[in-house]
Every structure is written in structure tokens, then in C-alpha cells.
Amino acid sequence: NGQLLTASYMDYQMPRAGDLPSFTVGHTTTPCPSNPLGIKGCGEAGAIAAPAAVINAITDALGHEAIAMPATPQAVWKAAQ
């Protein structure tokens, strides 16, 4: 009938360790051929948008169209004047 069984977090039971399936973790080593150490980047993709989001928030708060990166205190102060 479309009625939710968990209407609130009071009704929602958090999963426990016993609710998880069994799994085996394996590692594969594949060195990167394009640098002398053979290392690869990891996790940088999630941080790419953060500086742009901060700059957008600053320009929105100040009512400006653009502000140069890095947004140093001096640059923000100058844009606010």
C-alpha cells in the first residue's frame, strides 16, 4: 500500500555487525609506470570541488562575480571593500 514501515528513526533499527555479509579483502599491486616511484594518487578526487565551493560561497556572500584563488584574508578584505 506504499506505507513506510519505518516512519522515523525511532522505528529504524541500525544494522549490526552480524547483519553484514562475510567478505574477504584482497590487494593487487599495480605500479604506475609514469613516475619513478610507481605511486598513484588516492582520494584526491573528493577534494577537487572544495576550493571552488569555498570561492563560490565567498563571492556569493560578498556579491562579487569573481575572486582570485587562494582566498587569502587580504584578498577577501579587498573584495569586501
DSSP file (Angstrom, degrees, kcal/mol; ACC not computed):
  #  RESIDUE AA STRUCTURE BP1 BP2  ACC     N-H-->O    O-->H-N    N-H-->O    O-->H-N    TCO  KAPPA ALPHA  PHI   PSI    X-CA   Y-CA   Z-CA
    1    1 A N              0   0    0      0, 0.0     3,-0.1     0, 0.0     0, 0.0   0.000 360.0 360.0 360.0  -2.0    0.0    0.0    0.0
    2    2 A G        +     0   0    0      1,-0.3     2,-0.3     0, 0.0     0, 0.0   0.429 360.0 142.8  87.9  -1.7    3.0    2.3    0.0
    3    3 A Q        -     0   0    0      1,-0.1    -1,-0.3     2,-0.0     2,-0.1  -0.586  53.8-118.5 -75.6 129.6    3.1    3.0    3.7
    4    4 A L        -     0   0    0     -2,-0.3     3,-0.2     1,-0.1    -1,-0.1  -0.417  11.3-152.4 -67.0 139.6    6.6    3.2    5.1
    5    5 A L  S    S+     0   0    0      1,-0.2     2,-0.6    -2,-0.1    -1,-0.1   0.741  93.0  49.1 -81.3 -24.4    7.4    0.6    7.8
    6    6 A T        +     0   0    0      1,-0.1    -1,-0.2     6,-0.0     6,-0.1  -0.825  63.6 169.4-117.0  90.5   10.0    3.0    9.3
    7    7 A A        +     0   0    0     -2,-0.6     2,-0.3    -3,-0.2    -1,-0.1   0.730  69.5   4.0 -75.4 -22.5    8.2    6.3    9.7
    8    8 A S  S >> S-     0   0    0     -3,-0.1     3,-1.0     1,-0.0     4,-0.7  -0.911  84.5 -92.5-150.0 175.6   11.0    7.7   11.9
    9    9 A Y  T 34 S+     0   0    0     -2,-0.3    -2,-0.0     1,-0.2    -1,-0.0   0.689 119.1  68.7 -69.0 -16.4   14.5    6.9   13.2
   10   10 A M  T 34 S+     0   0    0      1,-0.2    -1,-0.2     3,-0.1    -4,-0.0   0.835 105.5  40.8 -67.1 -31.5   12.8    5.5   16.3
   11   11 A D  T <4 S+     0   0    0     -3,-1.0     2,-0.6     2,-0.1    -1,-0.2   0.603  97.4  92.8 -90.1 -13.2   11.4    2.7   14.2
   12   12 A Y     <  -     0   0    0     -4,-0.7     2,-0.6    -6,-0.1    -6,-0.0  -0.720  65.4-150.7 -90.4 120.1   14.6    2.2   12.2
   13   13 A Q        -     0   0    0     -2,-0.6     3,-0.1     1,-0.0    -3,-0.1  -0.794  18.6-126.5 -92.1 124.0   16.9   -0.4   13.6
   14   14 A M        -     0   0    0     -2,-0.6     2,-0.1     1,-0.1    -1,-0.0  -0.398  30.6-104.5 -67.0 141.0   20.5    0.2   12.8
   15   15 A P        -     0   0    0      0, 0.0     2,-0.2     0, 0.0    -1,-0.1  -0.386  36.3-149.5 -65.9 144.9   22.4   -2.6   11.2
   16   16 A R    >>  -     0   0    0     -3,-0.1     3,-1.7    -2,-0.1     4,-0.5  -0.632  30.9 -98.2-109.2 170.1   24.7   -4.6   13.4
   17   17 A A  G >4 S+     0   0    0      1,-0.3     3,-1.2    -2,-0.2    -1,-0.1   0.852 123.2  58.6 -57.4 -35.8   28.0   -6.4   12.6
   18   18 A G  G 34 S+     0   0    0      1,-0.2    -1,-0.3     0, 0.0     0, 0.0   0.681  97.7  61.5 -68.5 -17.4   26.0   -9.7   12.5
   19   19 A D  G <4 S+     0   0    0     -3,-1.7    -1,-0.2     2,-0.1    -2,-0.2   0.622  87.2  92.3 -82.4 -13.6   23.8   -8.3    9.7
   20   20 A L  S << S-     0   0    0     -3,-1.2     2,-0.1    -4,-0.5     3,-0.1  -0.525  80.2-115.7 -82.9 147.2   26.8   -7.8    7.3
   21   21 A P        -     0   0    0      0, 0.0     2,-0.2     0, 0.0    -1,-0.1  -0.405  34.2-101.1 -75.0 158.4   27.8  -10.5    4.8
   22   22 A S        +     0   0    0     -2,-0.1     2,-0.3     2,-0.0     0, 0.0  -0.570  48.9 172.8 -75.2 141.9   31.1  -12.2    5.1
   23   23 A F        -     0   0    0     -2,-0.2     2,-0.4    -3,-0.1    -3,-0.0  -0.992  27.1-137.3-150.0 156.4   33.7  -10.9    2.7
   24   24 A T        -     0   0    0     -2,-0.3     2,-0.5     2,-0.0    -2,-0.0  -0.954  17.8-142.4-116.3 132.2   37.4  -11.3    2.0
   25   25 A V        -     0   0    0     -2,-0.4     2,-0.3     2,-0.0    -2,-0.0  -0.802  20.0-175.4 -96.6 132.3   39.6   -8.4    1.2
   26   26 A G        -     0   0    0     -2,-0.5     2,-0.4     2,-0.0    -2,-0.0  -0.924  12.5-145.9-124.8 152.9   42.4   -8.8   -1.4
   27   27 A H        -     0   0    0     -2,-0.3     2,-0.4     2,-0.0    -2,-0.0  -0.945   7.0-165.5-120.2 139.3   45.1   -6.4   -2.5
   28   28 A T        -     0   0    0     -2,-0.4     2,-0.6     2,-0.0    -2,-0.0  -0.991  11.7-147.4-123.2 128.0   46.5   -6.1   -6.0
   29   29 A T        +     0   0    0     -2,-0.4    -2,-0.0     2,-0.0     0, 0.0  -0.858  25.3 164.0 -98.3 118.4   49.8   -4.2   -6.6
   30   30 A T        -     0   0    0     -2,-0.6    -2,-0.0     8,-0.1     8,-0.0  -0.843  26.3-147.7-132.3  94.9   49.9   -2.4   -9.9
   31   31 A P        -     0   0    0      0, 0.0     8,-0.2     0, 0.0     7,-0.1  -0.283  20.2-113.9 -65.6 148.1   52.7    0.2  -10.0
   32   32 A C    >   -     0   0    0      6,-2.1     3,-0.8     1,-0.1     6,-0.2  -0.699  19.5-156.4 -80.9 125.4   52.2    3.3  -12.1
   33   33 A P  T 3  S+     0   0    0      0, 0.0    -1,-0.1     0, 0.0     6,-0.0   0.585  80.7  72.8 -79.7  -7.9   54.7    3.4  -15.0
   34   34 A S  T 3  S+     0   0    0      5,-0.1    -2,-0.0     4,-0.0     3,-0.0   0.418  95.4  46.4 -93.8   4.4   54.6    7.1  -15.4
   35   35 A N  S X  S-     0   0    0     -3,-0.8     3,-0.9     1,-0.1    -3,-0.0  -0.985  82.3-117.2-141.4 156.4   56.6    8.2  -12.3
   36   36 A P  T 3  S+     0   0    0      0, 0.0    -1,-0.1     0, 0.0    -2,-0.0   0.769 112.4  47.6 -65.4 -26.5   59.9    7.0  -10.8
   37   37 A L  T 3  S-     0   0    0      2,-0.1     3,-0.1    -3,-0.0    -5,-0.0   0.631 100.0-131.2 -88.9 -13.5   58.3    5.8   -7.5
   38   38 A G    <   +     0   0    0     -3,-0.9    -6,-2.1     1,-0.2     2,-0.1   0.651  57.1 144.1  75.0  14.5   55.5    3.9   -9.2
   39   39 A I        -     0   0    0     -8,-0.2     2,-0.3    -7,-0.1    -1,-0.2  -0.480  35.0-154.7 -90.0 159.1   52.9    5.5   -6.9
   40   40 A K        -     0   0    0     -2,-0.1     2,-0.1    -3,-0.1    -1,-0.0  -0.889  24.4-102.2-126.1 157.6   49.4    6.6   -7.7
   41   41 A G        -     0   0    0     -2,-0.3     2,-0.3     2,-0.0     0, 0.0  -0.457  34.4-168.4 -76.1 153.3   47.1    9.2   -6.2
   42   42 A C        -     0   0    0     -2,-0.1    -2,-0.0     3,-0.0     0, 0.0  -0.937  62.0  -0.4-147.3 120.5   44.4    8.1   -3.9
   43   43 A G  S >  S+     0   0    0     -2,-0.3     3,-0.6     1,-0.0     4,-0.3   0.401  86.1 115.0  90.1  -3.5   41.5   10.1   -2.6
   44   44 A E  G >>  +     0   0    0      1,-0.2     3,-1.7     2,-0.2     4,-0.6   0.824  62.9  71.1 -70.7 -28.7   42.2   13.4   -4.3
   45   45 A A  G >4 S+     0   0    0      1,-0.3     3,-0.8     2,-0.2     4,-0.4   0.834  92.7  56.5 -59.7 -33.7   39.1   13.3   -6.4
   46   46 A G  G <4 S+     0   0    0     -3,-0.6    -1,-0.3     1,-0.2    -2,-0.2   0.691 107.4  49.1 -71.5 -17.0   36.8   14.0   -3.5
   47   47 A A  G <4 S+     0   0    0     -3,-1.7     3,-0.5    -4,-0.3    -1,-0.2   0.451  84.5  89.8-100.7  -1.9   38.7   17.2   -2.6
   48   48 A I  S <X S+     0   0    0     -3,-0.8     4,-0.6    -4,-0.6    -1,-0.1   0.887  89.4  45.4 -65.1 -38.9   38.7   18.8   -6.1
   49   49 A A  H  > S+     0   0    0     -4,-0.4     4,-2.3     1,-0.2    -1,-0.2   0.659  92.6  82.4 -80.9 -15.3   35.4   20.6   -5.6
   50   50 A A  H  > S+     0   0    0     -3,-0.5     4,-2.2     1,-0.2     5,-0.2   0.924  90.8  46.3 -61.2 -49.1   36.1   22.0   -2.1
   51   51 A P  H  > S+     0   0    0      0, 0.0     4,-2.5     0, 0.0    -1,-0.2   0.911 113.9  49.6 -61.2 -39.7   38.1   25.1   -3.1
   52   52 A A  H  X S+     0   0    0     -4,-0.6     4,-2.5     1,-0.2    -2,-0.2   0.891 110.0  51.1 -64.5 -38.5   35.6   26.0   -5.8
   53   53 A A  H  X S+     0   0    0     -4,-2.3     4,-2.1     2,-0.2    -1,-0.2   0.895 110.7  48.8 -65.4 -39.7   32.8   25.7   -3.4
   54   54 A V  H  X S+     0   0    0     -4,-2.2     4,-2.3     2,-0.2    -2,-0.2   0.932 112.1  48.1 -65.6 -45.1   34.5   27.9   -0.9
   55   55 A I  H  X S+     0   0    0     -4,-2.5     4,-2.8     1,-0.2     5,-0.2   0.910 111.4  51.1 -61.9 -42.1   35.3   30.6   -3.5
   56   56 A N  H  X S+     0   0    0     -4,-2.5     4,-2.2     1,-0.2    -1,-0.2   0.894 109.8  50.0 -61.9 -39.6   31.6   30.4   -4.7
   57   57 A A  H  X S+     0   0    0     -4,-2.1     4,-2.4     2,-0.2    -2,-0.2   0.906 112.0  47.8 -65.2 -41.0   30.4   30.9   -1.1
   58   58 A I  H  X S+     0   0    0     -4,-2.3     4,-2.3     2,-0.2     6,-0.2   0.942 113.3  46.4 -65.4 -47.4   32.8   33.9   -0.6
   59   59 A T  H  X>S+     0   0    0     -4,-2.8     5,-1.6     1,-0.2     4,-1.3   0.871 113.6  49.9 -65.2 -34.8   31.7   35.6   -3.9
   60   60 A D  H  <5S+     0   0    0     -4,-2.2    -1,-0.2    -5,-0.2    -2,-0.2   0.920 112.0  47.3 -66.5 -43.4   28.0   34.9   -3.1
   61   61 A A  H  <5S+     0   0    0     -4,-2.4    -2,-0.2     1,-0.2    -1,-0.2   0.859 118.6  40.7 -66.7 -34.9   28.4   36.4    0.4
   62   62 A L  H  <5S-     0   0    0     -4,-2.3    -1,-0.2    -5,-0.2    -2,-0.2   0.613 106.3-123.6 -89.4 -12.9   30.3   39.5   -0.9
   63   63 A G  T  <5 +     0   0    0     -4,-1.3     2,-0.2     1,-0.3    -3,-0.2   0.745  65.3 135.8  75.8  23.1   28.1   40.0   -4.0
   64   64 A H      < -     0   0    0     -5,-1.6    -1,-0.3    -6,-0.2     3,-0.1  -0.614  57.5-137.8 -99.2 161.4   31.1   39.7   -6.4
   65   65 A E  S    S+     0   0    0      1,-0.3     2,-0.3    -2,-0.2    -1,-0.1   0.775  82.4   2.6 -87.5 -28.2   31.4   37.8   -9.6
   66   66 A A        -     0   0    0     -7,-0.1     2,-0.3     2,-0.0    -1,-0.3  -0.996  51.0-171.7-157.1 151.7   34.9   36.5   -9.0
   67   67 A I        -     0   0    0     -2,-0.3    -8,-0.1    -3,-0.1     4,-0.1  -0.983  34.5-111.5-143.4 139.3   37.7   36.4   -6.5
   68   68 A A        -     0   0    0     -2,-0.3     7,-0.0     2,-0.1    -2,-0.0  -0.362  44.1 -87.9 -73.4 148.2   41.2   35.0   -7.2
   69   69 A M  S    S+     0   0    0      2,-0.1     2,-0.1    -2,-0.1    -1,-0.1  -0.779 103.8  52.1 -93.9 145.4   42.4   31.9   -5.6
   70   70 A P  S    S-     0   0    0      0, 0.0     2,-2.0     0, 0.0     5,-0.1   0.545  80.0-143.3 -77.0 151.9   43.8   31.5   -3.0
   71   71 A A        -     0   0    0     -2,-0.1    -2,-0.1     4,-0.1    -4,-0.0  -0.541  29.6-179.1 -83.4  75.5   41.3   33.4   -1.0
   72   72 A T     >  -     0   0    0     -2,-2.0     4,-2.4     1,-0.1     5,-0.3  -0.322  42.6-107.8 -70.6 159.2   43.7   34.9    1.4
   73   73 A P  H  > S+     0   0    0      0, 0.0     4,-2.5     0, 0.0     5,-0.2   0.877 122.4  52.8 -55.2 -36.7   42.4   37.2    4.2
   74   74 A Q  H  > S+     0   0    0      2,-0.2     4,-2.5     1,-0.2     5,-0.2   0.907 108.8  48.3 -66.5 -41.3   43.8   40.2    2.3
   75   75 A A  H  > S+     0   0    0      2,-0.2     4,-2.2     1,-0.2    -1,-0.2   0.902 113.6  46.7 -66.2 -40.8   42.1   39.2   -0.9
   76   76 A V  H  X S+     0   0    0     -4,-2.4     4,-1.8     2,-0.2    -2,-0.2   0.914 112.9  49.7 -67.2 -42.0   38.7   38.7    0.8
   77   77 A W  H  X S+     0   0    0     -4,-2.5     4,-0.9    -5,-0.3    -2,-0.2   0.919 111.2  49.4 -62.1 -43.7   39.1   42.0    2.6
   78   78 A K  H >< S+     0   0    0     -4,-2.5     3,-0.6     1,-0.2    -1,-0.2   0.903 111.8  48.6 -62.7 -41.7   40.0   43.8   -0.6
   79   79 A A  H 3< S+     0   0    0     -4,-2.2    -1,-0.2     1,-0.2    -2,-0.2   0.804 107.7  56.1 -68.1 -28.8   37.0   42.3   -2.3
   80   80 A A  H 3<        0   0    0     -4,-1.8    -1,-0.2     1,-0.2    -2,-0.2   0.702 360.0 360.0 -76.7 -18.9   34.7   43.3    0.6
   81   81 A Q    <<        0   0    0     -4,-0.9    -1,-0.2    -3,-0.6    -2,-0.2   0.483 360.0 360.0 -77.6 360.0   35.7   47.0    0.3
